[in-house]
Amino acid sequence: MESVVLSCAYSPDGTMLAAGFLGDGLGVYSTTSWTRILQIRSDEGVSSVLFSPNSQQIAFDGYNQTVRVWDLTRGEELLAMRGHTGSIFSVKYSPCGKLIASASNDRTVRLWSSQTGESLHVLKGHEHLAASVMFSPDGRQLVSSSFDGTIRFWDPETGEPGCVLKSSLEPVHSLAYSPDGKWIASGHDSGPLQLWDAVSNEPSSVLKGHTSSVLGVAFSPNGRWIASASYDKTVRLWDASTGTPILILSGHNALVEDVAFSPNGLQIASGGHDKKVRLWDLNSSWSASGLQGHRVNSLLKAAYSPDGLSILTASNRSVQQWDSKTGASLPMTIKLDGHSAIVQSIAYSPCGQWIASGSEDKTVRLWRRRQEGESECWQCAGVVRAFIGTVLDVAWNPTTRMEFATRCDDNSVQVWQVSTNDEGVVVRMLWGYNIGYLCAEDLISKDAIDLSPMNQKLLVQRGAVDSSLVPEGEGSDA
């Protein structure tokens, strides 16, 4: 990106991401290849962008006082809606796709026909610039926010004004409706987010954490999370039901203008004045709030212990254990160093005596709890070197003792059984799926199922399996 990013939005079908720039128009990108599939040139800034509900059109506004609609299939402009006398800061489609709402520096909100471009209603009432506009999920209400500190409700069919909410937090930069229509989140100039009960129109809770203006806010598709973008250069993730801060996403080098969830809720896109659109994978960026020790932007996985008293976090090449009540790091004897690459997955065994960690170094390490005097420590009891790629996930069987499963980036799945004897730990593969190649050494795979003849022969060559497992007629070739 060569220009400041002012806005971003996913298409409802999840196949496209759009970004609006300052002085460089609009770019539409494929979420499969991340290549640009459409560029719309404009000398003005694109401060807001939104796809139509059917993902076939895109509407955007800017500092030139015009709302434009483009057909994505043909790559041509369909409508140019003029009427505002000031810069436009927000544009939204109604859920049915028939209406477009826009909020402007001229203190008005306008409703347009998305089919004809006709101006249907001019909504007046704000005493300062209208910063954001949003339809309720059922399309029956329109909500707008303003720097005058108010949130106003309107009837989108008639244009009649409704309830007015007055925020004590003053300038309201951004708005978002929860998917069930029960809550509204507003971002404010002084840093907090305000949650409102959309049924009673009463303020609920204040979410504090940002140190400067909240410029963008969005609910996840399932309504569980709220993401916020701020002038303080961060994106924050919150628990929508409790207001608890969950995660700080640090990476932008300048203020962050906008934030959006992907339709499946697994990714967040954010754009800012550092001229970058950043994509955050919630599966690999998840962190518990308040844990200081791992850098948040490199923390990959977290897991609770079976008793709920501690939390494991994986970051870089180590695993760290924390007190779940206080957030304090437990003694450094608990820090599990040993992997030679980033740790992608961690899990406690159901008994709480074992930890399995999978890494980009193509291994799974097994850690065993030990008691040394009055303190406890964890020791590496074994390393499974049986993978040709990154171990993305590891999970213990909750009902079968000492059995765990792994998933790798080659889409293979294996199930393992752990046992101990006088000589140490023995790891045996029970079965595998979609295994194209095995590189096991010193691995017991007796009675393993779903192995191809080639893999059975390979294991024999490496001394990892009894020759009795090789189909008749193939053992002599080994």
N, C-alpha and C positions, 0 to 999 in steps of 0.2 A: 504494500500500500504506500502511495506517495502523498496522500492527503490526510488531513485530520478526519477521523471517523465520527460522524454525528449521530448515526442511527443504525440499527440492525434488526433484522426480522427473519424468522424461518417461515417457509411456506407450510400451510397446514398439512400437506402430504409428506413433509419432511425431506423432499428431494432438492430443495434450493435454500440458499441463504442469501439475503440481500443486504447490502451495506450502502448507506448514504454518506457522501463525502462533502467536505467544505471546499467548494470551488472546483470539484472534479466529478460532479454528477452522481450516478448510481451504478453499482456493479451487482450483478446477479451471478451466484456461483453454484455449481453442482456440489451437493454434499457427498457424492460418491467419489468423484475425482478431485474435487476442490479446484477445478479450473473455472475460469470466468466464461459463462455462456451468453451473457448479454451485458453491454455497457451502454448507458444512456448519458450522453454528454450534457453538461449544464454548467454555466459559469457561476451559478448561484449554489449555495449550500443546500443539501438535502437533509433537512432536520428531522424528518419523520418518514418512515416507509412501512408499508403493510401489504401483504398479499390478500387477494380476494379469498373467500372461503373455499372456492373450488380450485385454487392455486393456478388459475389460468390468466389472471390479471394482477397487476401491481399498481398501487396508488402511492404517490409520494408528494411531498410539499417542499417548500423551501422559502428562501428569503425574497423571492420575486413575487410573492403574494398570489401564487397560482397553485392549485391542486391539479396534478396530472395523473391520468390513468393510461397504462400501456398494456397492450395485448402481448403476452409472453410467447404465444405460439407463433404469431406473425412478426413479432419484434417491431411493432409500430404503435404510435400514439393513437389512442381512441378518443380521449377527452382532455380538454384543458378548461378547468373551472376557475373563473375569475370573479372577484367580488370583494375579497378582503382588501383593506387599505394599509395593512401592515404585514410584517413577516409572519409566516405560518410555522407553528412549532409542533403541531401534532395532527395526525390524520388517522382515522380508524374506519374500517368497514363494519356495518351492522352484521350480526350473525347470519342473517338471511342473504346478505350480499347486495341488497337493493339500495341501501343508503350508505353515504360516506359523510362522516363528520370531521370538521376541521376546527382547530383552535388557533387564535391569532393574537399578535401583538396589538391589534386594533381593539382589543377587549371583547371581541365577539366570538361566538361559536356559530358555525354555519352547517346546515344540513343540505346535502346534495343528492340528486338522483344519480346512482351509479350507471344507469342505462343511458340517460340523456345529458347528464351534466347540468341539469337545471337546478338553480338555487331554490330550495323548498322553504327553508326557514332561516332567519337570522336571529340568533338567541342573544339577547342583551341583558346585562345585570352585573357582570364583573366590573369592578372599579379599577382594575389594573389588568395587565396583559393576561390572556388566557393561555396557560402553559401546557395543559394536557387535557385530553378528552378520551372517554372510554364508554362503550356500550355494555350494559349488563349482559350476562350470558344468554338470557332469554330474549334479549333485544327490546324489552319493554321500557327500559330507562336509558337515558344518556346522562353521563356524569362528566363534569368539567372542573378543572382546578385552576387557581389563579394566584398571582403574586399578591393579591389583596387578602390572602389567608383564608379564602372560602373554597368550599366544594359545593357545587350546585347541581341539582337534579333537574332533568327536563324530560318531557314527554316527546319522544322522537317523531311520533305521528302528527301531533298538533303543534309542537314547539312551545307548549305551555310550560312555565317554570314550576318547579316543585319545591322540595325541601332544600334548605341552605344550611350547610354545616360550617361552623366557624372554628378554625383551628387556632389554638393558642400558640402554635409553633410558627405562625405567620407564613411567609411565602411557600406555596405548595408547588413544587416543581413537577411532580410525576404522580401517576395514578395507576392502580391495577385492581381489577375485580378477581375474586377467587372463582374458580370454575363452577362452584355450586351457587354462586351469587349471594352468599351469606356475608361475605367480608369485602372490605375495600382497604387497600394499603395505599398510603400516601407518603411521598418522599418530600422532605422539607429542607429549607435553606440552612438551618442551623445544624443539620446532621442526623437527627433521629428519623425514624419511620413511625407513622401513626397507623394503628389498626382501628377500623371502624366497623361496628355492627351495621350491616346494610339493611337489616330488617327494622331495628329500633332507631337507626340513625344516631346512635350514641358512640362516643369514643370508647375504645376497649383498652388497648395497651400501647405503650410507647417502646419501640425497639431502639436501644441506644448502643452505639458502637462506632459508627462513622464519625470522623472528626471534622467533616465539612459537608457541603450540600449534597443531598441525595438526588441525582439527576435522572435516574431510571429505576424502575421497580417492576417486577414480574412475579406472578405465581407459577409454580410448576403445574403441569397438566393434571396431576392427581390432587392438587391443592394442599399438599403436605408442606411444601417449602416456599419460601419467598427469597428471591434474589434481588439485590440492590446494587446500583452502580453509583459511584461517588466522586466528587471533586478530590477526595483524599487519595486517589489513584488505586483504590481497591474495589473488588466485588465481594459482597458478603452474602452468605447463605444463612437463612433463619428457619427455625421450626415455626410454621404458621399457627399451630394450635397453642403453643406456649410462649412464643416470642423469644425463645432461647437462641442465642447466636450459635451457629453450628460450624461455620467454616469461613476463613478469610482467604480469598484468592488474590495473591499478590503477583504481579508480573507486569502490569502496565507502568510506564514511566511518566505518565501524565494523567490528567483527570479522565475519568471514564464517563462517557455521555449516556450510554444505553446498554441494556442487558436483555437477553431473551432466552427462554428455554426451548430446546428442540421439542417437537411434538411427542416424542416418546419419553421425555423428561430425563434422559440420560446425559444430556449435554447442555452446557450454557455457552452462549456466544456473547461477547462484550466488545464494545468499540470505544475508542477514546482518542485523545489529542496526541497520543504517541504514534498516530498513523497506522495502528494495527487493529485488526479484528482477532481477538483471542478466543480459542475454543477450549472449554474446560470439560474434561470427561469426569463426571461425578463418580464413576466406578473406580477411577484411579486417583482421584484427588481428595477423597473423603478423609476428613480428620475430625477428631473430637476437639471442641473448643477449649482453649485454656491450657493445652499441653505444650509447654515450652521446652524445646530440646531438639526436636526435629524441625527443619525448616518446613513450613506449611506447604510451600509450593513444590516440595519434592516428596512429601509424605504420600504414600500410595495406598496402604491398607490399614485397617484397624479391626480389632476383635476383642470382645469381652471374654474374660475367664468364665468357666461354668458357674462359679459362685458369685459372679458379678462384682468382685472386690477389686479387680485389676483390669487394665486394658493393655493390649499389645498394639504397637504401631510399627509399621515397616517403612523404612526410608533409606535410600541409598543402599548401603551394603550391610545394614544392621537392623536388629529388632530391639525395640525398647519397651520396657514394661512400666506402667504407671498405676498410681493409686486412683481408682475410679471416683472416689469421694472427694479427694482434695485436688486432684490433677497433678500431684507432686510426682516427680520421677522417683522410682524405687532405686535402691542401691545399684551402683554400677556393676556389681557382680551379676545382675540380672540382664545386663545388656548383652545381646547375643550376636557377637561378631564372628565372621567366618566366611560368609558369602563373598565372592570376588566380583559381584556385579549387583545391580539393583534388586532388592527383594520385592517381588510382585505379589506375594500371597502369604498369609499366616493364619494359623488356626490352632486353638487349644483342643486337646483330646477331651472327650466327655468326662473322664476321671480327673482332669486338671493336672495330671502328672507329666504330660508330654506336650510339646509344641512342634508342629511341622511348619517349615517355611520353604517356599518355592521362589526361585530366583531366575534372573536373566543369565546366570552362569550355568544354566542347564542342569541344575541339581535341586534335590529336596534334602534339607537337613532336618534331622530329628533331634530334638533337645529334651533332656530328661531332668526332672526336678531332683535336686539333691539337698540334703541337710548337712551343713557343716557347722557343728556346735549349735549356737543359737540363731544363726543366720542361714538362709536358704540361697542356693545358687542353681544355675542351669548349666548343664554340660552337654556338648554335642555328642550324642550317642551313636550317630551313624549318618552317612551321606549316601543318598541314592543317586548314582550317576548312570541314568538309564534313558536320558532324553537327548534329543537332537536340537531342541529349541527352548525358548523361555517357558518356564512353568508359571502359567498365569493364575491358576487357582488350585487350592488344596482344601479338602474338606473331610472331616472325620465322620465315620458312620455313627449316628447317635444310638443305634441299637446293638450293633455287633462290636464287641470289644477289640480294640487295637487294629482297626481297619480304616484306611483312608483312601480317598480318590484324588486324582490329579487331572488337570486339563492343561494342554500345551498350546502354543500358538500355531501348531500345525493341525489343530482341531482333533488331536488324538486324546482319548480318555483312558486312563488306567486305574485299576483298583489294586491296592496293596494291603498286605497283612504283615503286622509287626509282631515278632515274638522275641523272647530273650532266652539265652542259655548260659552255661558257664563261660563260654568264650565271648559273649557279648550280645549284640542285637542282630537279629536275622530279619531281613525284609524279603517277602515273597510276593511276586506279582500273581494275582488271582485271575485277572482277565484284562484284555485291552480292546479298545474300539478304534478303528480308523488309523491303525498304526502302520505307517508306510515303511518304517525303518526303526530298528532297535540297536542301541549301542551299549547294552548292558555288560558290565564287568562285575564278577563276583556276586552275581545276583541269582537267587534261587527262584526259578519259575516253574517248578514242578507242578503238574496238573493245571497249568494255565490254559485258558480256552480262548477261542477266537484269534489265534495267531496264524498268520499265513504260513504255508510251507517254507517260504523264503526266510521269514523271521525265525521259524523253528530251527532251520539249518544254521542260521547265523548265530543263534544262541548256543547251539552245540559247538560251533567253531570257537566261541569265546569261553566255553566251559561253564556256561551258566544254566544248563538244563540237561536233564537225563536224556540219553539217546533214545530211551523208550518213547519219548514224545514225538520223535520224528516219524512221519508216516512210512509204512513199509515200502521198501524199494528206493528210499531216498537217503538212507543213512550212509550208504557206501560213498556217496558223493561229497559227504561233509568233509 
